[in-house]
Amino acid sequence: ALMPLFAIFTAIATMVSTFSQMEGQRRQAEYQTAVGRQNAIAKRQQADLVAKKTVIEQRAKDIEKRNLTQEYKHAAGLNRSMLLSGNVDITSGSPLSFLEGNYNRFADDLGELEYQKELIGWQGQRESQILNWEGDVADNNASYLQKTAGSIGTSLLTAGLMGGASGLGAYMMPGPKVDTFDPFNLIKF
């Protein structure tokens, strides 16, 4: 008489345990989904910040180029004025080499600034693309986890029933039938 009650109690305990485990898995999947969504948002925000930072840094290089050009024009004008005021022929010889050398240094510096600007743009674009890609991956993972959490939620009842069936199945297995509960019948020597 007690054996069927024991089997029912075991089945219920198994159902509750299975349900609790599955519910914990579902909650964990929902939490990971939320974290994944937040990571995706954070990656995209980082990508936007990198893009904005890149534009700012490129503008700074443009300002440097403009300032360098103004400084060169001012210095070149002063150099020509000083040479011409001393009645020096600036169309040939050392004065011309001097002015050309200054221009070449200016052109090199200007080219270096343009290179740095392009490099900043390329690096910013790549970093932004990678962050957006990481955001896409985080979104995809979150979507998968959300589907998993949903399927865990729909299988909770099934899992509980299976746990109950497993507990009852243990009782229904063939074996010696006992009319009265005797704890010594459970222990086999």
Secondary structure as UniProt FT lines:
FT   HELIX           2..85
FT   TURN            86..87
FT   TURN            90..91
FT   HELIX           93..154
FT   HELIX           156..172
FT   HELIX           183..186
//
